Amino acid sequence: MASRSLFFRLFSLLMISSFAFVEVAMAGDPDILTDFVVPQNVTNVDGSFFTFTGMRVLVGSKPPTAFTVLKATKAEFPALDGQSVSYAVLEYAPGTTNPPHTHPRSAELLFLIDGSLQVGFVDTTNKLFTKTLQVGDIFVFPKGLVHFQYNADPNNPALAISAFGSASAGTVSLPSTLFTTGIDDNVLAISFKTDVATIQALKAGLAPKP
């Protein structure tokens, strides 16, 4: 498996790619009339305000045991507000998936740093587009479309970085949205052409563990 230092060597390439992506994409964020946006509770703005240190936990970290996401959106990094850009680092343990989901306010540009990934999205005509990515590949998931990633390797983890053309792209996870938000069992059973017992079993499987 490639060293985690590869993450840092390739990160600059991702930055160039992602900012180019932001320039050509139609961002979901409104334009601002100032250079940047300062939260009301911030009184002293210096270089630290424009620095995000949350990714330092990746340095020297052990391989993941589950699928994990480390985000740098305006929620975690307030300096991004109004800048129409954000990042996410995605770590995939062997055999794990990032379940089908959408980002309502941005396309996603995924850069594979380590391992391999099966990725895909479904367009509005219900056509599925899939590809198996290798290290160094970049894949774009169009704005608002259902998409997924899967590390099919049973032995090795995978690592990717995603760039978004919004400071808050949003994530709508289909499994969680459908089965953990209180939608009536009968509605789901009819929609999926199954029975209520099956829907209840799915809900139980997705319920938060105590």
N, C-alpha and C positions, 0 to 999 in steps of 0.2 A: 504494500500500500504506500502511496506517495506520502511524503512527509507533510506535516501540517504547515511547514514553512512555505510550501507551494502556495498556500492560501495568500500569503503576503506578497509573494513574487507576482502573482497573477491579479492581485487586487487592483493595481494601477491600471491594468488593461480593462478591467470591468468598469472602472470609473470613467475612462475615456469613452467606452461603448455606451454606458448608461446616460451620460450627459448628452451624447449625440442623439440618443434615443429620445430624450426629453425634448430636445430642440425640434425634432421632426414630428413628434406625437402631439396630439391635441390633449393637453392636460385637463384634468377634471377640476382643478383648483381655480378660484377667481383670481384675477390680477390684483396686485396690491399697488398702492400709490406711494409707498415708501421703499427704501432699500431693503428693509427687513422688518419683521414684526417682533416686538418685544412684549412678552406677557406683562400684565399689570403688576404682578407680584415681584418682578425683577427690577431692581433699582440701579445695579451696576453692570454695565455691559462691557466685557472685554473679550479676549481671545477664548476664554474658557466657555463663554456662552455659545460659541460656534464650534465647540469640540465635543464629540460624543465618545465616551470611553467605555461604553457598555460592551463593546466587542472584545475587550481585553481578556475576558474570561475564556476566549477560544485559544489563547496562546498557551501551548503546552497541555491542553485539555485531553482527556482520554476519549477514545471513540465512543459514540453515543450508544445507549442501550435501547432507545426508542426514537421515533421521529420527533425532532425538536425544532422550534423556530425561534430565532433571536432577531427582534425587530429594531429598526431605527426609523420610526415614524415621528410625526410631530408630537405624539403622546409621550414618547420616550425622549425625544430630542426637540424641544420647543423651537429651536432656531430654524427648523425646517418649515415652519408655518409660513405659507405664502411663496415657498420656493419651488413647489411642484416637483419634488423628488423625495424618494425614501428608499430604504434598503431592507432586506431581510436575509439572514443567513440561515440556510436550511440544512440540517444534519439528519441523515437517514441511516438508522441501524440496518443491518442485513435483513432483507425481507419485509421492510416497512414501507408504508405508503403515506403520501399526503393526499387525503381523500378528496373526491370531487368537490370543487368549490368554485366560487366566482369572486372577482374584485370589481365592484360596481363602478368605481371611479377611475380606473386606470388599466392599461395593458400591463403585462409583466414580461420583463426581459430576464430570462434565467441563464446563468453562466455556470457550467459544471466545472468544479475545481478538482474533484477527486471521485474515483469510482465510475459507475455507469448508472444511468437512469432510463427507465421507460416513461415517456411523457406523452400527453395527448390532450386535445380539446375537441369539443363538439360545437359546430356552428349552428346558425339558426335554421338550417335546412336539415338538421340532425345528421350531418355528415361528420364522421370521426376522422381526425387527423392525428397520427401517432408517429413516434420516432424513438429509436434507442440512441441515447446520447453517450458520447465518450468524452473524456477529459479534454477541455478546451472548446467544446461545442457551446453555442448560444442558441436558445430557442425562445420565440416570442409567443406568448399567449394573448390573443386579442382581448381588448377591453370588454368586460362583462360576460365573456363566454365561460361555460363550465369546463374545467380542466383538472388535471391530476398529474402526480408524479409517483413512480413506483421503483424502489430499489429491489430488483429481482434477484440480485446476487445473495445467496444464502450465507456467504462467509465474510464479505467485505462491506464496510459502510460506504456511504457516498456523501459528498459535501457540495453544496451549490450556493450561489449568491443571486438574489433577485433584486432588480431595480424597477422602480415604479415611477410613472409620470404624475404622481400625486403625493403630497405629504401625508395623506390619509386615504390610501386606496380602498380600505375596507375589505373584509373577508366574510363571505357567506358560505359556510360549510353546509353542503346539502344534507349529510346524515344528521348533523345536529339541528339544522333548521327544520327538517321534516319530522324528526322523531323525539326531540327534547323540548319543544316549545309549546306543547299542549294542544296541537291540532287534533281534532276529534278522531278517535280510532276508526269510526265508520267512514269518515271522509277519506282517510288514508287507505283503508281496506278496499273501498270502491275504486279509488284512483290507481292502486297497484294490482287490482284484480286478484285479491287474496282475501283471507279471513281476518277477523279481529284478533284472534289468538296469535297469528303470525306478527301482526303489527305490535301487539303488546310484548311479544318476545323481543322484537327489534328495539323497542323503547327500553326494555329492561337491560339489554346489552349495552346500550349507549348511555344509560343513566350514570351520573357521577358516582364513583366509588366512595364509600364512607371513609 
